[in-house]
Amino acid sequence: MKKEIFGHTFHIPVMGTGFTIDSPLKVAKYGISSVISLVDDTLMEQMRKFYAEKFGEPYIPIEKGDPDRRARRVTEYLNLLDKLVKKQFEELRNSAFEIESEIHKYFELLPDTSPLKKVYTHMMALPEGTKKTEMQNELRKNMQPGSIDVNIMTKLDKPALDEHGRPAFNEFSEALANLRGYAQSSLKSAIVFSAGLNQRLYSYIENFKDFYADASGDIKKRIVLKVSDFRSSLIQGKIFAKKGLWVSEFRVESGLNCGGHAFSSGGYLMGPILEEFKTKRTELYSQLKDLYDAALQAKNIPAPKVAPTVSVTAQGGIGTYEEDSFLRRHYDLDSTGWGTPFLLCPEATNVDESTLQKLVDADEDDLYMSDSSPLGIPFNNLRNSSSEEDKRGRIRSGKPGAPCVKGTLAMNDEFGTLLCPASITYQTKKIDQLKKLNLPDEEFKRQYALITAKACICHQLGNGVLQKNGIIPNDSQPVSVCPGPNLAYFSKVVSLKEMIDHIYGRISVLNDKPRPNLFLKELVLNIEHLAHYVQDIVPQMDAKQKKYAEQFCQNLFDGIDYYQTLFSETVGSAKIFGDSAKESLDDLRQHLQSFMSQHQLVLTTA
């Protein structure tokens, strides 16, 4: 039985460095897949020690001075998770079918449409006897644990330095070391590459046999690409196919209606993007398969007996059963990703108590797109997180910047050495430089604010899980958190069962705030992003920037046209998109037209 047919129809995406770092230990035994970030090897080492001691497993520390420390830490942490999850799952599978037992919970959590759930329901209605026992054994045989997947943000590939401060060999760079650590682990799962292509990383993957299909077509370590459009998917898929490596899944994520870092897609919206995947999916498969077969032949690798398959999934801003089921049905998606709402589910993620309460209380104004990331990429943020409060306190005291504890984002070489733009050292140097320019007061304040906006996220995104598990004292360190805008419509702590029942439409855990459909929300976020670009980032646009803004507008208008048709032609559209969705589209069209007129922008097709 295939998991995608008989199991859950959603996964839990990566959230920050710490919020899903041990989610597999919480949810994999119930057949739910989740994704771990590999960014923070120090955090993984701390968690390995914590869980080794908790479950009586051996623990030998991998010290900071180890030349291959990052890869070894990744491998050992993933191996420990793999071992513990397998043990959890076997204990669950072999347990008795008793009311309120874990094996009952496994099946009760499944969607009602699952054939396995239907067999379970039939079995429960039978009287005790041979038939019931046979069905229970069949159910046990077809159970599967969730996948322990990992994520590499491809742009985070800082070169490693040797003991003399000189760049070490390429394979010791952060991304390559993370990949090697995963490749050498015992996991049978998937690696998710996000934030665009990295040629060096994609070439390095050829060195590890687990990424190649075996004779039966099985791939021990599957490749998943998190993408924002069809074109980039095809380009990256071809890069792998030419190496004899197969991309098993294209994970489409809304550029702005998501948590963590936000990547603008230039006005291309999720609906039209998914429509393109739907109409061109056969073409995508055909082009990649031809290149894949040719590459295997060139490498003298026998073609697998079973042809590979490709999945298309989507995530970002999904908040209701109606939205989820519409996406899967209308766009032929294999599954969906639910991220931000799970921050309010302690049975699935790790959020410290103080931050959890702030998330519960957060409204739309508390959730904003910030300039806090040292990477210079828009970053979804919580306005009153302890990280942001600590940052503002340092600014008020005249000592902006954060201690650079881990140096993961120390990639700016402006001052002759690698520094993180959020660090005390960098901001002090940058402000001293600014003072010497003798700028007008208003311009000085503007540039000062841009410098001091950066916050430590590589360290502070992991502090919550450490505080929750007592590894460091509560409230001892600032905690950064990166929820998507969707959090504003979820306002209570929920159990795992409640969250999954919400996803499958058995209950609703939404608050009573008016919630726009995910397509409309993403459209609004894109218009706001465009306004920020035109008014704040480049108020004096050159010809190239003006052309970009105009193409952005054209893409938004094309998206509005698409949604007008979609909303009109979809049966039950009011329940899926909202009663006033069409009127909202008209209002947004007029708003965008007024914005273009105000800033003298012209549509590219005019």
ROGU-841173 format. One record per residue (C-alpha): y, z, x. Coordinates in steps of 0.2 Angstrom, whole numbers. Layout:
BEGIN
+-------+-------+-------+
|     Y |     Z |     X |
+-------+-------+-------+
|     Y |     Z |     X |
...
+-------+-------+-------+
end
This chain:
BEGIN
+-------+-------+-------+
|     Y |     Z |     X |
+-------+-------+-------+
|     0 |     0 |     0 |
|    17 |    -4 |     7 |
|    30 |     9 |     8 |
|    44 |    -1 |     2 |
|    34 |    -4 |   -15 |
|    26 |    12 |   -17 |
|    38 |    24 |    -9 |
|    56 |    28 |   -10 |
|    69 |    15 |   -13 |
|    83 |    23 |    -2 |
|    85 |    30 |    16 |
|    97 |    43 |    23 |
|   108 |    34 |    36 |
|   114 |    42 |    52 |
|   129 |    54 |    50 |
|   139 |    59 |    65 |
|   129 |    66 |    80 |
|   123 |    82 |    72 |
|   122 |    81 |    53 |
|   106 |    71 |    53 |
|    99 |    76 |    70 |
|    84 |    85 |    62 |
|    84 |    77 |    45 |
|    66 |    70 |    48 |
|    60 |    88 |    49 |
|    67 |    91 |    32 |
|    63 |    76 |    22 |
|    50 |    65 |    31 |
|    35 |    74 |    24 |
|    41 |    69 |     7 |
|    41 |    51 |    12 |
|    60 |    49 |    15 |
|    66 |    40 |    30 |
|    82 |    46 |    39 |
|    91 |    41 |    55 |
|    96 |    51 |    70 |
|   110 |    47 |    82 |
|   106 |    46 |   100 |
|   124 |    48 |   107 |
|   123 |    67 |   112 |
|   109 |    70 |   124 |
|   115 |    88 |   126 |
|   114 |    92 |   108 |
|    96 |    85 |   107 |
|    91 |    96 |   122 |
|    98 |   111 |   113 |
|    89 |   106 |    97 |
|    73 |   103 |   106 |
|    74 |   121 |   113 |
|    78 |   128 |    96 |
|    63 |   120 |    88 |
|    51 |   122 |   102 |
|    54 |   141 |   101 |
|    53 |   141 |    82 |
|    37 |   132 |    81 |
|    29 |   139 |    97 |
|    29 |   123 |   106 |
|    31 |   122 |   125 |
|    48 |   119 |   132 |
|    53 |   114 |   150 |
|    72 |   111 |   151 |
|    78 |    94 |   157 |
|    93 |    99 |   168 |
|   110 |    90 |   169 |
|   107 |    86 |   187 |
|    91 |    75 |   183 |
|    95 |    57 |   187 |
|    87 |    51 |   172 |
|    92 |    66 |   161 |
|    98 |    56 |   146 |
|    82 |    45 |   143 |
|    71 |    60 |   147 |
|    80 |    71 |   134 |
|    79 |    58 |   121 |
|    60 |    55 |   124 |
|    56 |    73 |   123 |
|    66 |    77 |   108 |
|    59 |    62 |    98 |
|    41 |    67 |   104 |
|    43 |    84 |    97 |
|    50 |    78 |    81 |
|    36 |    66 |    79 |
|    23 |    79 |    83 |
|    30 |    92 |    71 |
|    33 |    79 |    57 |
|    15 |    73 |    58 |
|     9 |    91 |    57 |
|    20 |    95 |    42 |
|    14 |    79 |    33 |
|    -5 |    82 |    36 |
|    -3 |   100 |    30 |
|     6 |    93 |    14 |
|    -7 |    79 |    11 |
|   -22 |    91 |    13 |
|   -15 |   104 |     2 |
|   -21 |   108 |   -16 |
|   -14 |    99 |   -31 |
|    -7 |   115 |   -38 |
|     9 |   117 |   -49 |
|    25 |   119 |   -38 |
|    15 |   115 |   -22 |
|    22 |   103 |    -9 |
|    10 |    89 |   -13 |
|    16 |    90 |   -31 |
|    34 |    89 |   -24 |
|    30 |    74 |   -14 |
|    25 |    64 |   -30 |
|    38 |    72 |   -42 |
|    52 |    66 |   -30 |
|    46 |    47 |   -31 |
|    55 |    35 |   -42 |
|    47 |    34 |   -59 |
|    45 |    15 |   -56 |
|    34 |    18 |   -41 |
|    15 |    13 |   -45 |
|    10 |    28 |   -35 |
|    20 |    39 |   -46 |
|    12 |    31 |   -61 |
|    -5 |    35 |   -54 |
|     0 |    53 |   -51 |
|     7 |    55 |   -69 |
|   -10 |    48 |   -75 |
|   -20 |    60 |   -64 |
|   -10 |    75 |   -70 |
|   -14 |    71 |   -88 |
|   -33 |    71 |   -85 |
|   -44 |    86 |   -87 |
|   -52 |    94 |   -72 |
|   -67 |    84 |   -66 |
|   -74 |    70 |   -55 |
|   -61 |    57 |   -61 |
|   -47 |    68 |   -58 |
|   -53 |    73 |   -40 |
|   -56 |    54 |   -36 |
|   -38 |    50 |   -41 |
|   -31 |    64 |   -31 |
|   -41 |    58 |   -15 |
|   -34 |    40 |   -18 |
|   -16 |    47 |   -20 |
|   -18 |    57 |    -3 |
|   -25 |    41 |     5 |
|    -9 |    31 |     0 |
|     4 |    44 |     5 |
|    15 |    40 |    19 |
|    28 |    50 |    29 |
|    46 |    44 |    30 |
|    51 |    35 |    46 |
|    60 |    44 |    60 |
|    73 |    31 |    64 |
|    86 |    32 |    78 |
|   104 |    24 |    80 |
|   113 |    17 |    95 |
|   131 |    13 |    93 |
|   131 |    -2 |   105 |
|   149 |     0 |   111 |
|   145 |    17 |   118 |
|   138 |    11 |   134 |
|   148 |    20 |   148 |
|   141 |    17 |   165 |
|   132 |    32 |   173 |
|   139 |    39 |   189 |
|   129 |    45 |   204 |
|   132 |    61 |   214 |
|   146 |    52 |   223 |
|   155 |    47 |   207 |
|   150 |    29 |   209 |
|   142 |    18 |   196 |
|   123 |    20 |   196 |
|   111 |     6 |   191 |
|   114 |    -3 |   175 |
|    98 |     5 |   167 |
|   106 |    22 |   168 |
|   121 |    17 |   157 |
|   122 |    27 |   141 |
|   116 |    14 |   129 |
|   102 |     8 |   140 |
|    96 |    25 |   144 |
|    96 |    29 |   125 |
|    85 |    14 |   122 |
|    73 |    18 |   136 |
|    72 |    36 |   130 |
|    67 |    29 |   112 |
|    56 |    15 |   119 |
|    46 |    28 |   129 |
|    43 |    40 |   115 |
|    28 |    41 |   104 |
|    37 |    36 |    88 |
|    32 |    22 |    77 |
|    49 |    18 |    68 |
|    65 |     8 |    69 |
|    80 |     8 |    80 |
|    96 |     4 |    72 |
|   109 |    -5 |    82 |
|   127 |    -3 |    75 |
|   145 |    -8 |    80 |
|   142 |   -26 |    86 |
|   131 |   -34 |    99 |
|   129 |   -29 |   117 |
|   121 |   -43 |   127 |
|   115 |   -31 |   142 |
|   107 |   -19 |   130 |
|    99 |   -33 |   120 |
|    92 |   -41 |   136 |
|    85 |   -24 |   142 |
|    75 |   -22 |   126 |
|    63 |   -36 |   132 |
|    56 |   -24 |   145 |
|    47 |   -13 |   132 |
|    31 |   -19 |   124 |
|    33 |    -8 |   108 |
|    46 |   -20 |   102 |
|    35 |   -35 |   101 |
|    23 |   -38 |    87 |
|     4 |   -36 |    91 |
|    -9 |   -48 |    86 |
|   -10 |   -42 |    68 |
|     9 |   -43 |    66 |
|    12 |   -25 |    67 |
|    28 |   -19 |    77 |
|    28 |    -1 |    83 |
|    46 |     0 |    86 |
|    56 |   -11 |    74 |
|    73 |   -18 |    77 |
|    87 |   -15 |    63 |
|   104 |   -22 |    64 |
|   118 |   -14 |    55 |
|   130 |   -28 |    50 |
|   145 |   -32 |    40 |
|   143 |   -50 |    36 |
|   130 |   -65 |    36 |
|   137 |   -74 |    51 |
|   136 |   -60 |    63 |
|   118 |   -56 |    57 |
|   113 |   -74 |    61 |
|   121 |   -74 |    78 |
|   113 |   -57 |    83 |
|    96 |   -61 |    75 |
|    95 |   -77 |    85 |
|    99 |   -68 |   101 |
|    83 |   -57 |    98 |
|    73 |   -72 |    91 |
|    76 |   -82 |   107 |
|    68 |   -67 |   117 |
|    52 |   -66 |   106 |
|    59 |   -51 |    97 |
|    60 |   -50 |    78 |
|    74 |   -42 |    68 |
|    64 |   -33 |    54 |
|    80 |   -28 |    44 |
|    98 |   -32 |    42 |
|   107 |   -17 |    35 |
|   123 |   -22 |    27 |
|   136 |    -8 |    27 |
|   153 |    -8 |    19 |
|   166 |    -9 |    33 |
|   178 |     4 |    25 |
|   169 |    13 |    11 |
|   157 |    23 |    22 |
|   157 |    38 |    33 |
|   161 |    39 |    51 |
|   169 |    25 |    60 |
|   176 |    11 |    49 |
|   176 |    -7 |    54 |
|   187 |   -18 |    44 |
|   179 |   -35 |    40 |
|   195 |   -44 |    38 |
|   195 |   -43 |    19 |
|   177 |   -49 |    17 |
|   170 |   -38 |     3 |
|   153 |   -31 |     0 |
|   149 |   -41 |   -16 |
|   152 |   -58 |    -9 |
|   143 |   -53 |     8 |
|   128 |   -48 |    -1 |
|   128 |   -64 |   -12 |
|   128 |   -74 |     4 |
|   113 |   -65 |    10 |
|   105 |   -68 |    -6 |
|   108 |   -87 |    -7 |
|   104 |   -89 |    12 |
|    90 |   -77 |    15 |
|    77 |   -91 |    16 |
|    88 |  -101 |    28 |
|    91 |   -85 |    38 |
|    72 |   -82 |    39 |
|    68 |  -100 |    43 |
|    81 |  -102 |    58 |
|    75 |   -85 |    65 |
|    56 |   -89 |    63 |
|    58 |  -106 |    72 |
|    67 |   -98 |    87 |
|    55 |   -83 |    87 |
|    39 |   -94 |    87 |
|    46 |  -105 |   101 |
|    50 |   -90 |   112 |
|    33 |   -82 |   110 |
|    26 |   -99 |   115 |
|    37 |  -100 |   130 |
|    32 |   -82 |   135 |
|    13 |   -86 |   133 |
|    12 |   -73 |   119 |
|     0 |   -77 |   105 |
|     9 |   -78 |    88 |
|     4 |   -64 |    77 |
|    -9 |   -68 |    63 |
|     3 |   -61 |    50 |
|    20 |   -69 |    49 |
|    34 |   -56 |    51 |
|    45 |   -51 |    36 |
|    63 |   -47 |    35 |
|    72 |   -34 |    24 |
|    90 |   -34 |    18 |
|    97 |   -17 |    13 |
|   114 |   -11 |     9 |
|   124 |     6 |    11 |
|   141 |    12 |     9 |
|   149 |    20 |    -6 |
|   134 |    20 |   -18 |
|   136 |    34 |   -30 |
|   127 |    31 |   -46 |
|   110 |    26 |   -52 |
|   117 |    11 |   -61 |
|   126 |     5 |   -45 |
|   110 |     8 |   -34 |
|    98 |    -1 |   -46 |
|   111 |   -16 |   -49 |
|   112 |   -19 |   -30 |
|    93 |   -19 |   -28 |
|    90 |   -30 |   -43 |
|   105 |   -42 |   -42 |
|   105 |   -45 |   -23 |
|    86 |   -43 |   -21 |
|    88 |   -29 |    -9 |
|    73 |   -20 |    -1 |
|    82 |    -3 |    -2 |
|    99 |     6 |    -1 |
|   107 |    19 |    10 |
|   114 |    35 |     3 |
|   124 |    45 |    16 |
|   139 |    55 |    12 |
|   132 |    64 |    -4 |
|   118 |    71 |     6 |
|   131 |    81 |    16 |
|   131 |    93 |     1 |
|   112 |    94 |     2 |
|   107 |   108 |    15 |
|    88 |   103 |    12 |
|    92 |    86 |    20 |
|   107 |    88 |    32 |
|   115 |   101 |    43 |
|   132 |   107 |    39 |
|   139 |   124 |    43 |
|   144 |   136 |    29 |
|   163 |   135 |    32 |
|   163 |   116 |    33 |
|   151 |   114 |    18 |
|   163 |   124 |     7 |
|   177 |   113 |    12 |
|   167 |    98 |     8 |
|   163 |   105 |    -9 |
|   182 |   108 |   -13 |
|   188 |    91 |    -6 |
|   197 |    79 |   -17 |
|   203 |    61 |   -14 |
|   218 |    67 |    -4 |
|   208 |    78 |     8 |
|   198 |    63 |    13 |
|   207 |    50 |    23 |
|   206 |    36 |    36 |
|   212 |    44 |    52 |
|   217 |    39 |    70 |
|   207 |    53 |    76 |
|   194 |    43 |    86 |
|   196 |    42 |   104 |
|   188 |    24 |   103 |
|   203 |    18 |    94 |
|   193 |    14 |    78 |
|   198 |    20 |    61 |
|   188 |    36 |    57 |
|   185 |    44 |    40 |
|   190 |    62 |    41 |
|   192 |    78 |    32 |
|   210 |    84 |    32 |
|   207 |   102 |    33 |
|   191 |   102 |    45 |
|   192 |   115 |    58 |
|   193 |   101 |    71 |
|   209 |    95 |    63 |
|   216 |   112 |    61 |
|   212 |   116 |    79 |
|   220 |    99 |    84 |
|   236 |   103 |    74 |
|   237 |   121 |    81 |
|   236 |   114 |    99 |
|   250 |   102 |    95 |
|   261 |   116 |    88 |
|   258 |   127 |   103 |
|   264 |   112 |   114 |
|   247 |   110 |   122 |
|   239 |    96 |   114 |
|   222 |    89 |   118 |
|   205 |    96 |   118 |
|   194 |   102 |   132 |
|   182 |    88 |   137 |
|   165 |    97 |   136 |
|   153 |    82 |   137 |
|   163 |    67 |   142 |
|   154 |    55 |   131 |
|   170 |    45 |   126 |
|   178 |    47 |   143 |
|   180 |    28 |   145 |
|   198 |    26 |   148 |
|   203 |    22 |   166 |
|   222 |    20 |   164 |
|   225 |    34 |   176 |
|   212 |    29 |   189 |
|   198 |    39 |   183 |
|   188 |    39 |   167 |
|   196 |    50 |   154 |
|   194 |    53 |   135 |
|   210 |    50 |   125 |
|   207 |    66 |   116 |
|   206 |    77 |   131 |
|   220 |    89 |   137 |
|   220 |    79 |   154 |
|   223 |    62 |   147 |
|   236 |    68 |   133 |
|   246 |    78 |   146 |
|   247 |    63 |   158 |
|   251 |    51 |   143 |
|   265 |    62 |   137 |
|   272 |    64 |   154 |
|   273 |    46 |   155 |
|   281 |    44 |   138 |
|   295 |    57 |   142 |
|   300 |    46 |   157 |
|   303 |    31 |   145 |
|   319 |    39 |   138 |
|   315 |    32 |   121 |
|   325 |    35 |   105 |
|   320 |    51 |    96 |
|   311 |    43 |    82 |
|   301 |    31 |    93 |
|   297 |    45 |   104 |
|   290 |    55 |    90 |
|   280 |    40 |    83 |
|   272 |    37 |   100 |
|   269 |    55 |   103 |
|   260 |    57 |    86 |
|   249 |    42 |    91 |
|   244 |    50 |   107 |
|   240 |    67 |   100 |
|   231 |    60 |    85 |
|   215 |    59 |    95 |
|   202 |    73 |    92 |
|   186 |    77 |   101 |
|   172 |    70 |    91 |
|   158 |    68 |   103 |
|   157 |    87 |   105 |
|   164 |    94 |    89 |
|   153 |    83 |    77 |
|   138 |    92 |    84 |
|   145 |   110 |    82 |
|   140 |   112 |    64 |
|   122 |   110 |    67 |
|   123 |   123 |    81 |
|   132 |   135 |    70 |
|   121 |   133 |    55 |
|   105 |   137 |    66 |
|   113 |   151 |    75 |
|   113 |   143 |    92 |
|   131 |   147 |    94 |
|   141 |   160 |    83 |
|   148 |   155 |    67 |
|   166 |   148 |    68 |
|   166 |   149 |    87 |
|   169 |   131 |    89 |
|   179 |   118 |    79 |
|   168 |   107 |    68 |
|   172 |    89 |    65 |
|   165 |    80 |    50 |
|   166 |    62 |    44 |
|   162 |    60 |    26 |
|   166 |    44 |    17 |
|   178 |    42 |     2 |
|   163 |    44 |   -10 |
|   162 |    63 |    -7 |
|   177 |    66 |   -18 |
|   166 |    63 |   -33 |
|   153 |    76 |   -28 |
|   158 |    94 |   -29 |
|   143 |   105 |   -28 |
|   129 |   110 |   -16 |
|   113 |   102 |   -23 |
|    95 |   104 |   -19 |
|    84 |    89 |   -12 |
|    76 |    87 |   -29 |
|    93 |    87 |   -38 |
|   100 |    74 |   -26 |
|    85 |    62 |   -27 |
|    85 |    65 |   -46 |
|   103 |    59 |   -46 |
|    99 |    43 |   -36 |
|    85 |    39 |   -48 |
|    95 |    42 |   -64 |
|    85 |    57 |   -70 |
|   101 |    68 |   -69 |
|   119 |    66 |   -63 |
|   127 |    78 |   -50 |
|   144 |    69 |   -51 |
|   160 |    80 |   -54 |
|   171 |    75 |   -69 |
|   184 |    66 |   -59 |
|   186 |    47 |   -63 |
|   176 |    37 |   -51 |
|   179 |    19 |   -48 |
|   164 |     7 |   -45 |
|   160 |     5 |   -27 |
|   166 |   -13 |   -27 |
|   183 |    -8 |   -34 |
|   184 |     7 |   -22 |
|   181 |    -4 |    -7 |
|   194 |   -17 |   -13 |
|   207 |    -3 |   -14 |
|   202 |     3 |     3 |
|   204 |   -15 |    10 |
|   221 |   -17 |     2 |
|   227 |     0 |     9 |
|   220 |    -5 |    26 |
|   230 |   -22 |    26 |
|   246 |   -12 |    21 |
|   243 |     0 |    35 |
|   241 |   -15 |    47 |
|   256 |   -24 |    41 |
|   268 |   -10 |    39 |
|   263 |     3 |    53 |
|   252 |    -6 |    66 |
|   261 |   -22 |    68 |
|   278 |   -22 |    58 |
|   284 |   -36 |    69 |
|   270 |   -48 |    67 |
|   268 |   -63 |    79 |
|   261 |   -80 |    73 |
|   243 |   -75 |    76 |
|   245 |   -58 |    68 |
|   253 |   -66 |    53 |
|   239 |   -78 |    51 |
|   226 |   -64 |    52 |
|   235 |   -55 |    38 |
|   236 |   -70 |    28 |
|   217 |   -74 |    30 |
|   214 |   -56 |    25 |
|   224 |   -59 |     9 |
|   214 |   -75 |     6 |
|   198 |   -66 |     8 |
|   203 |   -52 |    -4 |
|   208 |   -65 |   -17 |
|   192 |   -74 |   -15 |
|   183 |   -57 |   -18 |
|   193 |   -53 |   -33 |
|   188 |   -70 |   -40 |
|   170 |   -67 |   -37 |
|   171 |   -50 |   -45 |
|   180 |   -57 |   -60 |
|   165 |   -69 |   -63 |
|   152 |   -55 |   -59 |
|   159 |   -43 |   -71 |
|   160 |   -56 |   -85 |
|   142 |   -62 |   -82 |
|   133 |   -46 |   -79 |
|   124 |   -39 |   -94 |
|   129 |   -20 |   -97 |
|   144 |   -22 |   -85 |
|   154 |    -8 |   -93 |
|   140 |     4 |   -88 |
|   138 |    -2 |   -70 |
|   156 |    -6 |   -66 |
|   166 |     4 |   -78 |
|   175 |     1 |   -95 |
|   191 |    -4 |   -87 |
|   185 |   -14 |   -72 |
|   192 |   -31 |   -77 |
|   209 |   -23 |   -80 |
|   208 |   -15 |   -63 |
|   205 |   -31 |   -55 |
|   220 |   -39 |   -64 |
|   231 |   -24 |   -58 |
|   225 |   -26 |   -40 |
|   227 |   -45 |   -40 |
|   246 |   -42 |   -45 |
|   248 |   -28 |   -33 |
|   242 |   -39 |   -19 |
|   253 |   -54 |   -24 |
|   268 |   -42 |   -24 |
|   263 |   -36 |    -7 |
|   262 |   -54 |     0 |
|   279 |   -59 |    -7 |
|   287 |   -43 |     0 |
|   280 |   -47 |    17 |
|   282 |   -66 |    16 |
|   264 |   -70 |    18 |
|   256 |   -86 |    12 |
|   238 |   -89 |     6 |
|   229 |  -100 |    19 |
|   223 |  -112 |     5 |
|   240 |  -114 |    -2 |
+-------+-------+-------+
end
